[in-house]
Amino acid sequence: MAFIRYLSDQELPVEERVPDNDNILRVHGIHPAVMRQHYELYLELMHRPGPLSRRQREMIAVRVSALNDCHY
């Protein structure tokens, strides 16, 4: 398993900080602009209006994670 150090909020530029401490997201902290973009993509896909309900989106995410043997 790879290890990438997470940056603390104090190490991130204020304009690139995101209000989420999820480890999958925080690993992008080594490139703060990418972390911000990842967070915006997550919000777009999971929370903003679209053809699928929030429940359907979560069910798809859980199924894909299970198929990929993800442990989170």
Buried (B, 14 or more C-beta within 10 A) or exposed (E): EEEEEEBEEEEBEEEBBBEEEEEEBBBBBBEBEEBBBBBEEBEEEEEEEEEEEEEEBEEEEEEEEEEEEEEE
